[in-house]
């Protein structure tokens, strides 16, 4: 009886330790640069200041956003961002009306300033493309009307 | 695990256009299961890295607001015959990687 309890408890303890190590080590290894706080931010200013260090940007018409005017299905909104600004370091895509506005950040190590992807939009709102070039933030907005939301529900 | 990444890379005038399609549920963690009323736990790709040869081309941090089965297209300077490697890691620690050659 004693032996059984001992075995059981040591096994359980072992499992807990294993889980803890796995839980602690895995994110530490892969999430070194993942800005989880920026993705959890509830407004675009907060998301930008966490991800880019500043919520301030100047609007630029050298950034073009290609997205539909009306998206019938908010869970798949195709968005293409390209920029004519030189020395682009990163392109971020935000959807202002989402619960967590930051959609994605692309750090362009050697890529051209062109990103095309598909995003989810909770409701009608602006899609904002923020381009970081030479330490400054430039942005462009485009309103997309969503008839069926893609977040929550 | 089954291959989750489909990759196409084409070179034209010294610029390679890569198109990738990844199969992944991309759960935001905000959605509710309609029957039980419980939140579906978040399960989305967090980081995505594209390399060509030994140089990093693109590093992306994705949130749950990227659509299910993400599509991504990007361009970089390169030529026919180069290799492109795309890898991703999600919030549960799962990952996949695929290497293709530029056509």
Interface residues (C-beta under 8 A of the other chain):
Chain A: X26 X27 X30 X31 X33 X34 X35 X36 X39 X75 X76 X77 X78 X80 X95 X98 X99 X100 X102 X103 X104 X105 X106 X107 X108 X109 X110 X111 X112 X114 X115 X116 X117 X118 X119 X120 X121 X150 X151 X152 X153
Chain B: X15 X26 X28 X30 X31 X32 X46 X47 X50 X52 X55 X56 X57 X58 X59 X60 X61 X62 X63 X64 X65 X66 X67 X68 X70 X71 X72 X73 X74 X75 X76 X77 X89 X93 X95
